[in-house]
Structure formats: C-alpha cells, structure tokens
Amino acid sequence: MSKPDLILLHAPSVYDFRETSIMYGPVSDLVPSSPIFEMYPLGFTTIGEYLERHGLHVKVSNLALLMLTKPKFDVEKAIASMDPVAFGIDLHWAPHAHGSIEIARICKKHHPDTPVVFGGLSASYFHEELVRYDCVDYVIRGDSTEDPFTQLVYALKRKGSVADIPNLTHKDASGAVVVNPFTCVPPEFDHVKLDYSFSMRSVIRSADMSSSLPFKGWLSYPVSASLTCRGCTRNCATCGGSATAFREHFGRDRVAFRDPDLLVRDIAHIAKHIPGPVFVLNDFRQAGEDYVKQFITGLRKIDFQNPIGFEFFTPPSEDFYALLDENLNDYSVEVSAESHDDAVRAAFGKPYTWEALSESIEQAFKHNCQRFDLYFMTGIPTQTAESVLGTAAAVEELYARIGNNPKLLPFIGPMAPFLDPGSRVFENPEEFGYTLRARTLEEHRQLLLQPSWKHILNYIPDAMTLDEMVDATYEAAVGINRVKAKVGAIDQKTAMATERRILEAQIAMARIDDIMRHEEPERGRLLGEYKEEIALLNESTVCEKTELNWPAKMNAGHIFNNAGLLFRVIAETLIPALRERDTRYMKQGA
C-alpha cells in the first residue's frame, strides 16, 4: 500500500494514565469503554469510508486501546514510524481534552511538517482556542465534516489553498487565526455510509487488529451502533448535543435525518459481518410516524436476526411497542429517565411523569421487550442528595408493579467528568444553579489531572455539595444493586462483589481527600503509593460492567461473509501491490 493520506488517531482521556494515580470512579461504568474512554467516535468510520470512497487512503489507530491493552506499547515510537499526509485527532468528547493535545504534541515532535487536524463537537466548541496550540494546524467544525475533511486532505496533498474550505479554522502565515465560513451543514444525513467493513478492511490491510478495535473487550462483546440523525429536537439542560447547542455552536438549526431505507441498509450490513447487538442511537421517533413505520417494517423485510436496542428520549406508547413486537425478533429499549423525581426530571428538560414511564415499561414487557435498561444520573439541576437517595425505593416499587421482572435493568451514575461544553447549563450556569470550575479548554485539561472524579468535575451544583453528591451516588448505587439482586436481575455473587467495590471506592475517595490536604511533594508521593489500589477500583464500581451486555451469537453466515471480505481486500490491495513491485523490478532489470 502507498502511505496513508490520513491517519486518524484516538487518544486516551489522560495521556499518561499509565503513570498517574487517578480515581476515575464510576464515570465510565455505564458505557462500554473504560475510564480512559478508549472508544473512538462513529465519525472515524464515516470519515474514513467517505475519504476512501473519494480516492484517499485512511488508517485508524486507536492509541488509547493500544496503551490500555499493551503495557509496553511505545506511543512515541509508533507515531514516529507513521508517515501520513496528515494526522487527524478527535476531540468529540471533552474528557479527551488532555490526551488529544498530548498526542498532537508527539505528532509535531516527530513530524514537525505534517499537518495535525482536529474535529468533533468539543473541538468545534473550542475551535479558536484549540487552533492556537502550537501542535494544532486545523480544526474542522460541525457534525458533518466528511466533505470538508476530503477537501482539506486533497489541498494538503497538492499543497493548495485552504481559503475556500468550509467550516475550517486555521492559522495564516503570520500565525493569526482564520475562521472560514460555516457553510457545510447538510440538511440530510444520506451522503455518508456507516460502513463497518471500512474498519475491518483497515485491520486486514495493516495486519494489526488491535489498532482499529472500538474498545477493550469488543471481540468478546461485538456491539455496534447505527445513527438515525445528526442534531436533536430535544433540549436537555446539560447536553452538549441538544437542539440549542447544535443551533448556537455547530451550525445546525434543524435535524438531519437519515433516510429510513438507508438506515435499514446500514443495519443489514452490520448484521452481515458482526454477530453482536446493534444499538440505534438517537430516538428515531423524532422523525415522525411515517419514518417510524418505514424503518421498522424495513427491518422486517430484511429478516433482521441480531439483537437490536433502541434509545428513546421519552416513554413509548403501547401502540409503538406493538409495532416493534410485530416486526422484530429480539428488541430491547434504553431510556435515560435521569431521576424518579418528576420535578427534577422536568428541570433537566424531560417533563414526562414517573407514572407515564412506569406504564410504558409495563407495556414494553407485555409486547415482548427482551430487556429494558433504565438510567438515572446524579448532579443534575435542582437535584438534592435526598432525592438521589430515594431512587432505590422508587426502583423497588417499579419492580413490584411489573411483577419483579428481571428484564428491567436500572443503573445510576454521576454526571461526570464534565458538564457538556455548549449545553444550556454550561452557557448559563447560575440560571440553573451551578458554579463552573472550568470554562476554557486548558482549564478542562488541567482538571483531568486531578486525583479523583470529585476533584475532576467541572461544576459544583447548588442543590448539594460535592461530598453529598459523591456519597449519595454510591449509596443509591448500593440500594439499586440490592434491589436487582432481590428480584433476580443479577445473581447474589455479582451483587456482593459490586457492593464490596462500592464500599472500597468510598474508602478510597476519603483517603484521597485526606492526601489532598498535604502539600507537594508529599501529596504526589502518597498518591503514587496508592496508585495500584486505585486502579483496581476504576471499573465496575456502581455495577458490574457485563450487566450492560446484550447477547451475541456468531453463525456460519458471519464467518462466510468475513472470509469473503478478507479475500476482496487481498484482491484490492495486496495483488496490485505485488504487480507494482514486479513492474518496478522489471524496469530495474532492464
């Protein structure tokens, strides 16, 4: 293969996490990745596929995963050995503020003349500050960067002008920041392909599986995701992907929905190659009744067999569950209620009632829902410690209402590590009852180096102290864990192990607070001595990580299809490379 035109690098949340002593706590317990957030964004797949479809060669390198799974992995050596036209680094989620910049600095150290390009929602929000770092050359703004990225890479290959590339923030020859017009905001979401075979081809071409995997443990739990839209109709107060955030910071004043037939095609393609569950992100009911029917009946037409899960922003109706039941073999539902308290939920931006949600869960199981994941969050507007501590009792009553059905899986975790930049609360913290501890990108970078998740938080809620929030989060998690064990949603061994870890986490948080009372260098020495014990408490704290997993099953079709993909990639890449080599040798011989 020729050298890559673009290498997409995914950084860990904190670059030197292998050396630092940080109690991340439960910040990642409710997502597939670990606390260093090694799961790269779906944009890597859409950007890579789009650029390759337009004649460019793209490679993905998940540095966070390599650092996590290979203790001796040398990041600097790996980056030094790369030779692309440009490096692309994601700063989609603010928790990557530290690691992404450090990776950019390493790129510039070993490749001072190779451009470094940033993208993602957080990169877009902080674009003018971000591009001022010496290690950053370009920031592409917005949620649809595939076409501007293609234009940029071709301009860099040909040493052409970038003056007319939309959505681009860059520096001119004098070092002054230039912000190009924000004009690339596609009204539809049909120009890209969520083609997971791009990642699989990347693995085959590089003969390096670990560099392209989405997150640690993906091979044993091959979950995938499909996007229904870009943008959102909802306005949840703390969400950096809300309607207000998209309108004011990411150039989008209306949602771009994916054509339902294309969405079905995406999911059919996933099922062809990947045996695990497919999670449909963003509530597709936002697009209206006709869209819903076309999408769901389309899944029936392709005889979709993988488990499929849906994210819903509000409780679905019985008629809707009946539609799912009629057309799907194995479906599950996820709803983030945030709180059992109606007033707190309304303040967050979700004004439905607990009664409406409870009734919806009843109807889901009546219509053969395989599991219903219910999420609660601490640290949200108007929420008190007392309200948080009432969550377990509300969950127990809900279980009793549905006949103690163990297919209901409730979870609770903190709004951490950051309140989303660009959210309504971030923009107007006092109005919502918060004090911000960080405003700039650099301030967030420094917070990520603090020794525990309590100290990393970029906010302080007025309704409870940080200590109250930490204690209430852990205590509510204990209560929910006990309720799940009582009804058989988890086994007693798992429940006991989770409760033990929560207790150990509470002890660790208190010990870290005590260490923080010391001055440097004593503080650093004590934290260093505690590092190994802290590391054991950084996953599966408030729940066992595997509780999140839906079933997956490989069949002969997956094996056959992936074997076919392997041979196609060989034909597309290795055979032409051999021919080129033979031609070169013949010319040399002549």
VEXTOR-360414 format. One record per residue (C-alpha): x, y, z; residue in three letters; residue number from 1. Coordinates in steps of 0.2 Angstrom, whole numbers, plus 5000, padded with zeros to 4 digits. Layout:
REM residues N
> X;Y;Z;ALA;NUM;
...
//
This chain:
REM residues 590
> 5000;5000;5000;MET;1;
> 5005;5018;4997;SER;2;
> 5007;5029;5013;LYS;3;
> 4991;5034;5021;PRO;4;
> 4984;5051;5016;ASP;5;
> 4976;5052;5033;LEU;6;
> 4979;5043;5050;ILE;7;
> 4965;5045;5062;LEU;8;
> 4972;5044;5080;LEU;9;
> 4961;5041;5095;HIS;10;
> 4969;5047;5111;ALA;11;
> 4966;5042;5129;PRO;12;
> 4957;5054;5141;SER;13;
> 4973;5057;5150;VAL;14;
> 4988;5054;5140;TYR;15;
> 4999;5047;5154;ASP;16;
> 4986;5037;5163;PHE;17;
> 4998;5023;5165;ARG;18;
> 5009;5033;5176;GLU;19;
> 4996;5044;5185;THR;20;
> 4986;5040;5201;SER;21;
> 4968;5045;5197;ILE;22;
> 4952;5038;5205;MET;23;
> 4941;5039;5190;TYR;24;
> 4927;5030;5199;GLY;25;
> 4910;5027;5191;PRO;26;
> 4912;5039;5176;VAL;27;
> 4913;5025;5163;SER;28;
> 4903;5012;5172;ASP;29;
> 4888;5014;5161;LEU;30;
> 4896;5015;5144;VAL;31;
> 4906;5001;5135;PRO;32;
> 4923;5009;5137;SER;33;
> 4935;5010;5151;SER;34;
> 4938;5026;5161;PRO;35;
> 4951;5032;5148;ILE;36;
> 4937;5032;5135;PHE;37;
> 4946;5021;5123;GLU;38;
> 4930;5020;5112;MET;39;
> 4933;5031;5097;TYR;40;
> 4918;5041;5089;PRO;41;
> 4907;5034;5075;LEU;42;
> 4914;5049;5065;GLY;43;
> 4930;5039;5062;PHE;44;
> 4921;5026;5052;THR;45;
> 4910;5039;5042;THR;46;
> 4925;5050;5038;ILE;47;
> 4937;5035;5034;GLY;48;
> 4924;5027;5022;GLU;49;
> 4920;5044;5014;TYR;50;
> 4938;5049;5011;LEU;51;
> 4942;5032;5004;GLU;52;
> 4926;5032;4993;ARG;53;
> 4934;5049;4986;HIS;54;
> 4951;5041;4982;GLY;55;
> 4961;5044;4998;LEU;56;
> 4969;5031;5009;HIS;57;
> 4964;5032;5028;VAL;58;
> 4970;5022;5043;LYS;59;
> 4963;5021;5060;VAL;60;
> 4975;5019;5075;SER;61;
> 4966;5018;5092;ASN;62;
> 4981;5023;5103;LEU;63;
> 4970;5023;5119;ALA;64;
> 4966;5005;5116;LEU;65;
> 4984;5000;5112;LEU;66;
> 4990;5009;5128;MET;67;
> 4977;5001;5138;LEU;68;
> 4980;4983;5132;THR;69;
> 4998;4983;5129;LYS;70;
> 5008;4990;5144;PRO;71;
> 5024;4991;5134;LYS;72;
> 5017;5000;5119;PHE;73;
> 5028;5014;5115;ASP;74;
> 5017;5028;5109;VAL;75;
> 5031;5040;5103;GLU;76;
> 5039;5026;5093;LYS;77;
> 5023;5021;5085;ALA;78;
> 5019;5039;5080;ILE;79;
> 5037;5042;5074;ALA;80;
> 5035;5027;5062;SER;81;
> 5020;5034;5054;MET;82;
> 5021;5044;5038;ASP;83;
> 5004;5051;5033;PRO;84;
> 5000;5067;5023;VAL;85;
> 4990;5072;5039;ALA;86;
> 4986;5067;5056;PHE;87;
> 4968;5068;5062;GLY;88;
> 4964;5068;5080;ILE;89;
> 4946;5068;5088;ASP;90;
> 4941;5079;5102;LEU;91;
> 4922;5075;5101;HIS;92;
> 4920;5072;5120;TRP;93;
> 4928;5085;5132;ALA;94;
> 4936;5071;5143;PRO;95;
> 4949;5069;5129;HIS;96;
> 4955;5087;5131;ALA;97;
> 4971;5081;5139;HIS;98;
> 4976;5066;5129;GLY;99;
> 4972;5073;5112;SER;100;
> 4983;5088;5114;ILE;101;
> 4997;5077;5121;GLU;102;
> 4996;5066;5106;ILE;103;
> 4996;5081;5094;ALA;104;
> 5012;5087;5103;ARG;105;
> 5020;5070;5100;ILE;106;
> 5015;5071;5081;CYS;107;
> 5023;5088;5080;LYS;108;
> 5039;5082;5089;LYS;109;
> 5042;5068;5076;HIS;110;
> 5034;5076;5061;HIS;111;
> 5035;5095;5063;PRO;112;
> 5030;5097;5044;ASP;113;
> 5015;5086;5045;THR;114;
> 4998;5095;5047;PRO;115;
> 4988;5090;5063;VAL;116;
> 4969;5091;5061;VAL;117;
> 4956;5091;5075;PHE;118;
> 4937;5088;5073;GLY;119;
> 4922;5084;5085;GLY;120;
> 4909;5093;5094;LEU;121;
> 4921;5099;5108;SER;122;
> 4934;5104;5095;ALA;123;
> 4921;5114;5087;SER;124;
> 4916;5122;5103;TYR;125;
> 4934;5127;5107;PHE;126;
> 4940;5129;5090;HIS;127;
> 4948;5146;5091;GLU;128;
> 4957;5142;5107;GLU;129;
> 4962;5124;5101;LEU;130;
> 4970;5130;5085;VAL;131;
> 4981;5142;5095;ARG;132;
> 4991;5127;5102;TYR;133;
> 5007;5125;5093;ASP;134;
> 5003;5107;5089;CYS;135;
> 4987;5110;5080;VAL;136;
> 4986;5117;5062;ASP;137;
> 4967;5115;5058;TYR;138;
> 4951;5112;5066;VAL;139;
> 4936;5107;5056;ILE;140;
> 4919;5112;5064;ARG;141;
> 4902;5104;5064;GLY;142;
> 4894;5087;5065;ASP;143;
> 4896;5083;5046;SER;144;
> 4915;5085;5042;THR;145;
> 4917;5072;5029;GLU;146;
> 4917;5083;5014;ASP;147;
> 4927;5097;5021;PRO;148;
> 4940;5084;5028;PHE;149;
> 4941;5077;5010;THR;150;
> 4944;5094;5003;GLN;151;
> 4957;5098;5016;LEU;152;
> 4967;5082;5013;VAL;153;
> 4967;5085;4994;TYR;154;
> 4973;5103;4997;ALA;155;
> 4987;5097;5008;LEU;156;
> 4992;5083;4996;LYS;157;
> 4993;5096;4982;ARG;158;
> 5000;5110;4993;LYS;159;
> 4985;5120;4988;GLY;160;
> 4975;5134;4996;SER;161;
> 4963;5131;5011;VAL;162;
> 4955;5148;5010;ALA;163;
> 4939;5141;5002;ASP;164;
> 4936;5125;5013;ILE;165;
> 4921;5127;5023;PRO;166;
> 4920;5125;5042;ASN;167;
> 4939;5126;5043;LEU;168;
> 4948;5136;5057;THR;169;
> 4967;5138;5054;HIS;170;
> 4982;5150;5055;LYS;171;
> 4989;5160;5042;ASP;172;
> 5007;5163;5038;ALA;173;
> 5009;5176;5052;SER;174;
> 5000;5164;5065;GLY;175;
> 4984;5174;5065;ALA;176;
> 4968;5163;5067;VAL;177;
> 4957;5162;5052;VAL;178;
> 4939;5156;5053;VAL;179;
> 4932;5151;5037;ASN;180;
> 4913;5152;5034;PRO;181;
> 4902;5139;5042;PHE;182;
> 4893;5134;5027;THR;183;
> 4894;5115;5026;CYS;184;
> 4879;5109;5036;VAL;185;
> 4870;5096;5026;PRO;186;
> 4851;5096;5028;PRO;187;
> 4850;5077;5026;GLU;188;
> 4861;5063;5033;PHE;189;
> 4862;5052;5017;ASP;190;
> 4879;5057;5010;HIS;191;
> 4889;5045;5021;VAL;192;
> 4889;5027;5025;LYS;193;
> 4891;5019;5042;LEU;194;
> 4901;5005;5034;ASP;195;
> 4909;4994;5047;TYR;196;
> 4918;4985;5034;SER;197;
> 4930;5000;5032;PHE;198;
> 4937;4997;5049;SER;199;
> 4938;4978;5045;MET;200;
> 4947;4982;5029;ARG;201;
> 4959;4993;5039;SER;202;
> 4963;4979;5051;VAL;203;
> 4966;4967;5036;ILE;204;
> 4977;4979;5027;ARG;205;
> 4988;4983;5042;SER;206;
> 4988;4966;5049;ALA;207;
> 4985;4974;5066;ASP;208;
> 4968;4970;5073;MET;209;
> 4971;4979;5090;SER;210;
> 4974;4996;5082;SER;211;
> 4957;4998;5075;SER;212;
> 4945;4989;5088;LEU;213;
> 4932;5001;5095;PRO;214;
> 4936;4997;5114;PHE;215;
> 4943;4985;5126;LYS;216;
> 4933;4969;5126;GLY;217;
> 4925;4972;5109;TRP;218;
> 4930;4955;5102;LEU;219;
> 4920;4946;5116;SER;220;
> 4906;4959;5115;TYR;221;
> 4905;4965;5097;PRO;222;
> 4891;4978;5099;VAL;223;
> 4889;4991;5085;SER;224;
> 4879;5007;5083;ALA;225;
> 4869;5015;5070;SER;226;
> 4864;5034;5069;LEU;227;
> 4847;5039;5064;THR;228;
> 4851;5058;5063;CYS;229;
> 4863;5072;5066;ARG;230;
> 4856;5085;5078;GLY;231;
> 4842;5084;5090;CYS;232;
> 4825;5090;5093;THR;233;
> 4826;5089;5112;ARG;234;
> 4834;5102;5124;ASN;235;
> 4840;5093;5139;CYS;236;
> 4849;5106;5150;ALA;237;
> 4866;5098;5152;THR;238;
> 4868;5090;5135;CYS;239;
> 4881;5097;5123;GLY;240;
> 4871;5089;5109;GLY;241;
> 4854;5097;5112;SER;242;
> 4844;5107;5100;ALA;243;
> 4851;5124;5107;THR;244;
> 4869;5118;5107;ALA;245;
> 4868;5112;5089;PHE;246;
> 4860;5128;5083;ARG;247;
> 4872;5140;5093;GLU;248;
> 4888;5131;5091;HIS;249;
> 4888;5118;5077;PHE;250;
> 4878;5127;5064;GLY;251;
> 4863;5116;5063;ARG;252;
> 4846;5123;5066;ASP;253;
> 4836;5108;5061;ARG;254;
> 4839;5089;5062;VAL;255;
> 4846;5080;5048;ALA;256;
> 4838;5063;5047;PHE;257;
> 4845;5048;5038;ARG;258;
> 4833;5040;5025;ASP;259;
> 4825;5026;5034;PRO;260;
> 4829;5014;5019;ASP;261;
> 4847;5019;5021;LEU;262;
> 4846;5016;5040;LEU;263;
> 4840;4999;5036;VAL;264;
> 4854;4996;5024;ARG;265;
> 4866;5001;5037;ASP;266;
> 4859;4989;5050;ILE;267;
> 4858;4975;5037;ALA;268;
> 4877;4977;5033;HIS;269;
> 4881;4977;5051;ILE;270;
> 4872;4961;5053;ALA;271;
> 4881;4953;5038;LYS;272;
> 4898;4955;5047;HIS;273;
> 4895;4957;5065;ILE;274;
> 4886;4945;5077;PRO;275;
> 4883;4956;5091;GLY;276;
> 4868;4968;5096;PRO;277;
> 4865;4984;5086;VAL;278;
> 4861;4999;5096;PHE;279;
> 4851;5013;5086;VAL;280;
> 4857;5029;5093;LEU;281;
> 4845;5045;5094;ASN;282;
> 4827;5042;5096;ASP;283;
> 4821;5039;5078;PHE;284;
> 4803;5044;5083;ARG;285;
> 4809;5062;5081;GLN;286;
> 4807;5060;5063;ALA;287;
> 4788;5056;5063;GLY;288;
> 4776;5042;5062;GLU;289;
> 4779;5038;5043;ASP;290;
> 4798;5037;5046;TYR;291;
> 4795;5025;5061;VAL;292;
> 4784;5013;5051;LYS;293;
> 4795;5013;5036;GLN;294;
> 4811;5010;5046;PHE;295;
> 4803;4996;5057;ILE;296;
> 4794;4987;5043;THR;297;
> 4810;4988;5033;GLY;298;
> 4819;4979;5047;LEU;299;
> 4806;4965;5045;ARG;300;
> 4809;4964;5026;LYS;301;
> 4827;4960;5028;ILE;302;
> 4823;4947;5041;ASP;303;
> 4835;4955;5054;PHE;304;
> 4841;4942;5067;GLN;305;
> 4853;4951;5078;ASN;306;
> 4848;4958;5095;PRO;307;
> 4843;4977;5092;ILE;308;
> 4841;4990;5105;GLY;309;
> 4834;5007;5104;PHE;310;
> 4837;5024;5113;GLU;311;
> 4821;5033;5117;PHE;312;
> 4820;5051;5124;PHE;313;
> 4803;5049;5131;THR;314;
> 4792;5034;5136;PRO;315;
> 4785;5025;5120;PRO;316;
> 4766;5021;5119;SER;317;
> 4758;5004;5119;GLU;318;
> 4754;5005;5100;ASP;319;
> 4773;5008;5097;PHE;320;
> 4778;4993;5106;TYR;321;
> 4765;4983;5097;ALA;322;
> 4774;4989;5081;LEU;323;
> 4791;4983;5087;LEU;324;
> 4784;4966;5093;ASP;325;
> 4775;4963;5076;GLU;326;
> 4791;4966;5066;ASN;327;
> 4806;4962;5076;LEU;328;
> 4813;4946;5083;ASN;329;
> 4823;4952;5098;ASP;330;
> 4822;4970;5103;TYR;331;
> 4827;4980;5119;SER;332;
> 4825;4998;5125;VAL;333;
> 4835;5011;5134;GLU;334;
> 4828;5026;5142;VAL;335;
> 4838;5039;5152;SER;336;
> 4825;5045;5165;ALA;337;
> 4839;5054;5175;GLU;338;
> 4828;5054;5190;SER;339;
> 4812;5046;5198;HIS;340;
> 4808;5063;5204;ASP;341;
> 4796;5072;5192;ASP;342;
> 4801;5090;5196;ALA;343;
> 4820;5086;5194;VAL;344;
> 4817;5077;5178;ARG;345;
> 4807;5092;5172;ALA;346;
> 4821;5104;5177;ALA;347;
> 4833;5093;5167;PHE;348;
> 4822;5095;5151;GLY;349;
> 4811;5079;5152;LYS;350;
> 4794;5084;5158;PRO;351;
> 4786;5067;5157;TYR;352;
> 4780;5059;5173;THR;353;
> 4786;5043;5183;TRP;354;
> 4769;5036;5181;GLU;355;
> 4770;5038;5162;ALA;356;
> 4787;5029;5162;LEU;357;
> 4781;5015;5173;SER;358;
> 4766;5012;5162;GLU;359;
> 4777;5012;5147;SER;360;
> 4789;4999;5154;ILE;361;
> 4774;4988;5158;GLU;362;
> 4768;4989;5140;GLN;363;
> 4786;4985;5134;ALA;364;
> 4786;4969;5143;PHE;365;
> 4768;4965;5138;LYS;366;
> 4774;4966;5120;HIS;367;
> 4790;4955;5122;ASN;368;
> 4804;4968;5125;CYS;369;
> 4819;4957;5129;GLN;370;
> 4826;4970;5142;ARG;371;
> 4823;4987;5147;PHE;372;
> 4838;4997;5153;ASP;373;
> 4834;5012;5164;LEU;374;
> 4847;5025;5168;TYR;375;
> 4847;5038;5182;PHE;376;
> 4860;5052;5184;MET;377;
> 4866;5062;5199;THR;378;
> 4872;5080;5199;GLY;379;
> 4858;5087;5188;ILE;380;
> 4848;5103;5190;PRO;381;
> 4839;5105;5207;THR;382;
> 4843;5088;5212;GLN;383;
> 4846;5086;5231;THR;384;
> 4855;5071;5240;ALA;385;
> 4838;5066;5247;GLU;386;
> 4831;5065;5230;SER;387;
> 4845;5054;5224;VAL;388;
> 4844;5043;5240;LEU;389;
> 4825;5040;5235;GLY;390;
> 4830;5031;5219;THR;391;
> 4832;5014;5226;ALA;392;
> 4814;5014;5234;ALA;393;
> 4806;5020;5218;ALA;394;
> 4815;5006;5208;VAL;395;
> 4809;4993;5220;GLU;396;
> 4791;5000;5219;GLU;397;
> 4793;4999;5200;LEU;398;
> 4799;4981;5200;TYR;399;
> 4784;4976;5211;ALA;400;
> 4772;4984;5198;ARG;401;
> 4779;4974;5184;ILE;402;
> 4780;4958;5194;GLY;403;
> 4798;4959;5198;ASN;404;
> 4803;4956;5180;ASN;405;
> 4822;4954;5180;PRO;406;
> 4822;4960;5162;LYS;407;
> 4822;4978;5169;LEU;408;
> 4840;4983;5172;LEU;409;
> 4841;5000;5182;PRO;410;
> 4858;5009;5183;PHE;411;
> 4864;5025;5192;ILE;412;
> 4880;5036;5189;GLY;413;
> 4886;5054;5191;PRO;414;
> 4886;5067;5178;MET;415;
> 4904;5066;5176;ALA;416;
> 4918;5070;5172;PRO;417;
> 4911;5086;5164;PHE;418;
> 4895;5096;5162;LEU;419;
> 4895;5097;5142;ASP;420;
> 4903;5112;5135;PRO;421;
> 4889;5121;5124;GLY;422;
> 4875;5114;5134;SER;423;
> 4862;5127;5141;ARG;424;
> 4869;5124;5159;VAL;425;
> 4887;5127;5153;PHE;426;
> 4882;5143;5145;GLU;427;
> 4871;5149;5159;ASN;428;
> 4876;5140;5175;PRO;429;
> 4869;5152;5188;GLU;430;
> 4852;5151;5180;GLU;431;
> 4852;5133;5183;PHE;432;
> 4860;5133;5200;GLY;433;
> 4878;5128;5196;TYR;434;
> 4896;5135;5198;THR;435;
> 4908;5131;5184;LEU;436;
> 4925;5126;5189;ARG;437;
> 4932;5127;5171;ALA;438;
> 4927;5137;5156;ARG;439;
> 4942;5135;5144;THR;440;
> 4949;5120;5135;LEU;441;
> 4965;5122;5145;GLU;442;
> 4956;5123;5162;GLU;443;
> 4947;5107;5157;HIS;444;
> 4964;5099;5153;ARG;445;
> 4971;5103;5170;GLN;446;
> 4955;5096;5179;LEU;447;
> 4958;5079;5171;LEU;448;
> 4974;5078;5180;LEU;449;
> 4966;5079;5197;GLN;450;
> 4967;5063;5208;PRO;451;
> 4948;5058;5209;SER;452;
> 4932;5061;5200;TRP;453;
> 4925;5073;5213;LYS;454;
> 4940;5084;5210;HIS;455;
> 4939;5082;5191;ILE;456;
> 4921;5088;5190;LEU;457;
> 4920;5105;5180;ASN;458;
> 4905;5110;5190;TYR;459;
> 4898;5112;5208;ILE;460;
> 4879;5110;5210;PRO;461;
> 4870;5122;5222;ASP;462;
> 4857;5109;5227;ALA;463;
> 4870;5098;5236;MET;464;
> 4889;5099;5240;THR;465;
> 4901;5088;5230;LEU;466;
> 4904;5077;5245;ASP;467;
> 4885;5075;5247;GLU;468;
> 4884;5071;5228;MET;469;
> 4898;5058;5229;VAL;470;
> 4890;5049;5245;ASP;471;
> 4873;5050;5238;ALA;472;
> 4879;5042;5221;THR;473;
> 4887;5027;5230;TYR;474;
> 4873;5025;5242;GLU;475;
> 4860;5025;5229;ALA;476;
> 4870;5013;5219;ALA;477;
> 4871;5001;5234;VAL;478;
> 4852;5002;5235;GLY;479;
> 4849;4998;5217;ILE;480;
> 4861;4984;5217;ASN;481;
> 4852;4976;5232;ARG;482;
> 4835;4978;5223;VAL;483;
> 4842;4970;5207;LYS;484;
> 4848;4955;5217;ALA;485;
> 4832;4954;5227;LYS;486;
> 4822;4952;5211;VAL;487;
> 4835;4941;5202;GLY;488;
> 4840;4953;5189;ALA;489;
> 4858;4950;5195;ILE;490;
> 4865;4935;5205;ASP;491;
> 4870;4936;5223;GLN;492;
> 4888;4934;5219;LYS;493;
> 4888;4948;5207;THR;494;
> 4878;4959;5219;ALA;495;
> 4890;4956;5234;MET;496;
> 4905;4959;5223;ALA;497;
> 4898;4976;5217;THR;498;
> 4893;4981;5235;GLU;499;
> 4911;4977;5241;ARG;500;
> 4918;4988;5227;ARG;501;
> 4907;5002;5231;ILE;502;
> 4912;5002;5249;LEU;503;
> 4931;5001;5244;GLU;504;
> 4928;5016;5232;ALA;505;
> 4920;5026;5246;GLN;506;
> 4935;5022;5257;ILE;507;
> 4947;5027;5243;ALA;508;
> 4938;5043;5240;MET;509;
> 4940;5048;5258;ALA;510;
> 4959;5043;5258;ARG;511;
> 4962;5053;5243;ILE;512;
> 4953;5068;5251;ASP;513;
> 4965;5066;5266;ASP;514;
> 4980;5065;5254;ILE;515;
> 4975;5081;5246;MET;516;
> 4977;5090;5262;ARG;517;
> 4996;5088;5261;HIS;518;
> 5007;5099;5251;GLU;519;
> 5018;5094;5236;GLU;520;
> 5029;5084;5235;PRO;521;
> 5022;5074;5249;GLU;522;
> 5005;5074;5241;ARG;523;
> 5012;5066;5225;GLY;524;
> 5022;5053;5234;ARG;525;
> 5007;5047;5244;LEU;526;
> 4996;5046;5228;LEU;527;
> 5009;5037;5219;GLY;528;
> 5010;5024;5233;GLU;529;
> 4991;5022;5232;TYR;530;
> 4991;5020;5213;LYS;531;
> 4989;5001;5211;GLU;532;
> 4974;5000;5224;GLU;533;
> 4965;5015;5215;ILE;534;
> 4967;5006;5198;ALA;535;
> 4958;4991;5204;LEU;536;
> 4943;5002;5208;LEU;537;
> 4941;5011;5192;ASN;538;
> 4929;5000;5183;GLU;539;
> 4913;4991;5188;SER;540;
> 4911;5001;5203;THR;541;
> 4892;5005;5204;VAL;542;
> 4888;4990;5193;CYS;543;
> 4896;4975;5185;GLU;544;
> 4902;4981;5168;LYS;545;
> 4895;4965;5160;THR;546;
> 4877;4970;5166;GLU;547;
> 4877;4982;5151;LEU;548;
> 4879;4967;5139;ASN;549;
> 4866;4960;5127;TRP;550;
> 4868;4943;5120;PRO;551;
> 4879;4940;5104;ALA;552;
> 4880;4924;5094;LYS;553;
> 4891;4920;5079;MET;554;
> 4884;4910;5065;ASN;555;
> 4891;4902;5049;ALA;556;
> 4885;4917;5039;GLY;557;
> 4896;4929;5048;HIS;558;
> 4911;4918;5045;ILE;559;
> 4907;4916;5027;PHE;560;
> 4904;4935;5024;ASN;561;
> 4920;4940;5033;ASN;562;
> 4930;4927;5024;ALA;563;
> 4924;4935;5008;GLY;564;
> 4929;4952;5014;LEU;565;
> 4946;4946;5018;LEU;566;
> 4948;4939;5000;PHE;567;
> 4941;4955;4992;ARG;568;
> 4954;4966;5002;VAL;569;
> 4968;4955;4997;ILE;570;
> 4962;4957;4979;ALA;571;
> 4960;4976;4981;GLU;572;
> 4977;4979;4990;THR;573;
> 4990;4966;4990;LEU;574;
> 4988;4959;4972;ILE;575;
> 4990;4977;4965;PRO;576;
> 5005;4980;4977;ALA;577;
> 5013;4964;4970;LEU;578;
> 5011;4969;4952;ARG;579;
> 5018;4986;4956;GLU;580;
> 5033;4978;4964;ARG;581;
> 5036;4966;4949;ASP;582;
> 5034;4980;4937;THR;583;
> 5047;4990;4947;ARG;584;
> 5059;4975;4947;TYR;585;
> 5057;4973;4928;MET;586;
> 5062;4991;4925;LYS;587;
> 5077;4990;4936;GLN;588;
> 5082;4974;4927;GLY;589;
> 5080;4982;4910;ALA;590;
//
